[in-house]
Structure formats: C-alpha cells, structure tokens
Amino acid sequence: MKKLMIILSSLFVFLSSFVFAAEGKDSFVYDENVIEDDYELTSEEIAEVVNVNKSTIIRARAALVYDTKYDKILYAKNIDDRLPNASTTKILTAIVAYENANMNDLVTVSEKAARIGGSTINLRKGNKVLLGDLMKGLLICSGNDAAIAIAEYVGGSVENFCNMMNQKALELGATNTHFVTPHGLDNDDHYTTARDLSIFASYLLKIPYLAEIVDTQYTTIKIDDNTRELRTTNEMLGIYPNAKGVKTGYTGKAGRCLVTAIESGDRELITVVLGCDTKKQRTSESIWLIHYGYTEFEKVDIYQNMKRDFIISVEKATSSNYHVNVVTEKYDVLPVGSAEKIEYAYQLEKDLVAPLEKGEKIGEISVILEGKVLDTLELRLPNEVRRKSVLEYMAEIFRSQIDYITIMN
C-alpha cells in the first residue's frame, strides 16, 4: 500500500508540473503546422472542387467573398457573427506594428515572448532580432513568440499594443472586433468577424511591404548572428495560381481559419473561412469561394446600354433648346448575365430658366437591376447657358416683324 501511495504521489507531481508548465505557456498550445492525414489536395480534387455548382453548402461557421476593386461582397455566410479567429489576428498585429515602428529597429526578446506556446519561430530570451524579421516570422510561419516580441516592443506592453489594435480596428470600420492578444490564442474576450477580417486583409494588401511578406513561401531571417529558414503555413500559396496570401489560423475553439487573397486580371478577391474542421476543408472551401467569385460574377459597364443624348429646353435663354451628350462609363461586378437586365429611369429637370451655370444639375439617370438601384448618375450642363439680353429680345421681335411683312407681301 505504501508503495502504491508513493507511485500515485509521484504521478501527481509529474502531472502537476506538466499543467503548471502548460499554464506558463499561456495554457493553449495549438500548432498551425500540425499535419493532418487529409490535408493535401490533389489536382483532381481541386478540379472537383471548382466544378461543383453554386448551390454547394459551405460548412465553415462563417465565410465570405469580397471583391476589393469594386468594394462588393459576393458571397456571405454569418459574416457579422463574432467568432474566435486564431492567428488571423496577426493581420492586424502586422498593420499596427508597421504603422508605429521602424522595421530596421533591433528588438530584444523577452522571457514572456520566449515562453509562449503554440506555433513559434523558437525565439529565446535575450535574442536580438530586427523588427522586420519578426514581422516575417509573424506572418509567414505564424510565430506566437514573434507576436509577443512585436507587441512588447511597439506598444510597450501586450495590453497597450492590443489597445492600439482595437483602436485601429475601429478606425478601419471594423466594429465587431475585440482583441486581447496579438497572436489569437483562445480567449473568450478575443473575437472578430469574417467581414472585419476582409477589411484588415484589404488594408494590409495596400501596404507593399506587408503584401510582399504574406505572399512569401520561403525565406530566411537572422536571430542574433544565426540565420533561420521560415516556411509559410499558408497552403494556398503552393497550390492556387495568383494567390497572394494572406493568413492562416488554428486553435481548438476557432477551428481551421484562412484568409486568402487572389488577383486575376483587374480583379482582386479576398475570401475568408472561419471555423473549419480540417485543413482540407478550409482549403477546398476557399478554392470554391474563389472560383465562385470569378465565374459567377463579371465586370460590367452599367452605363453601356443607357441613352446618352438629350435635348433640354431653357426659358429666357439665347437658344430655346440645348443638346447634352453623356460620355462616361462605370464598372461594377454583377452576376453573370445581368447586363441585359439593367433598366434606366430618366428624369430631366422641368421649367429650367436661364441663366444657368456650367455644371448645374439638369437631371439624373437611375440604373436599376431587378428593382434595386445600382447607381444614380447626375446630368450636369457641360457649358453655361446665358440669359437672353434686352437687345436680343428686340432683335428677335424685329426679325419676326420682317418675317410677317414678307409673308403679307
């Protein structure tokens, strides 16, 4: 019995030390680089994904397709639900760091950064790393240690840096985001939405320095005097043409998450999937969403079938009628086949009286698709319309009298 008690006591000590060690690593230890048996998609599977019809059910908890060039959401599922989002958090971490510090600054890694769990770049306390290299570790292989090191350096503390993140989110119009960490490990007070992530990703892609990093599959960084190779966690960069990043994520509560950017021709799409069960699911559903955005929607000049020539009447003007020609174009992304369904409602101002200034509104055209107004185009005068002078009135009366006499003769 005594021997059994010794064994149980030893086991308790061992398990306790394991728990305390885990708590010292922020408790949640999820690795974005975990390889799953069902992860890799073959070319045949990819072809199968893109050939499914548009009624396919997306199983992600939230999903979105956003066209950045035309500022339009093309597909939406639960896009405003507040959800845990894992390391997709690091999109905003990178934005705030880039805008508030110099990428050539040298950062000393703290014990807190070195001890964080999950996906890391294996930083050690006292390591010296350029901030720009930490950003690569943050975005390419999703280093949680890099996230803490960046936050402490740029914000002075993790808490202050997260305040900066939340302030930036509001500035960008992301009203359903609240972050309490720079890395995204599970916390009940840490959440965002698919819509807000598309806002962050779109903003990041406008910063060339960061856009280049998220589009990188392999690179090296320097830690102290040693080089270290980094490999992206983003599977889309290796399997999908024209992929430009942006960020992966995984925790127990968030599931598999992926924010992807694709550029083809003059269109750029951002897709978001949150809460997928496996990497294979997040990959295949992201591919389907990309295909949906490009094949089910097309760029259309919404003015292409519009009437463009108008005759307007203006009282007391030097001429009774004026010709107005509309030369303009405006593109939108619409469901395929919508161009021929577009209708136009024309409304010209009545009782126009001279003088009228150049640029004065004389009417408007509403562009309508299936009962919804897509756009309203204002018609404006290309030139001023002068009021008829007294002498011109008298000359007009004189001419009419001559015509009358001529007719009578």
ABEGO torsion letter per residue (X at the ends): XAAAAAAAAAAAAAAAAAAAAAAAAGGBBBBAABBBAAABBBAAAAAAAAABBAABBBABABBBBBBAAAGBBABBBGAABBBBAEAAAAAAAAAAAAAABBAABBBBBBAAAAABBEBBAGBBBGBBBBAAAAAAAAAAAGBAAAAAAAAAAAAGBAAAAAAAAAAAAAAAGBAABBBABAAGBBBAABBBBAAAAAAAAAAAAABAAAAAAAABABBBBBBEABBBBBBBABAAAAABBGBAOABBBBBAAAEBBBBBBBBBEABBBBBBBBGBABAAAAAAAAAAAAAAAAAABBBBBAAAABBABBBBBBBGBABABBBBBBBBBBBBBBBBGAAAABBBBBBBBBGBBOBBBBGBBAEBBBBBBGGBBABBBBBBBABBBBBBBAAAAAAAAAAAAAAAAAAAX
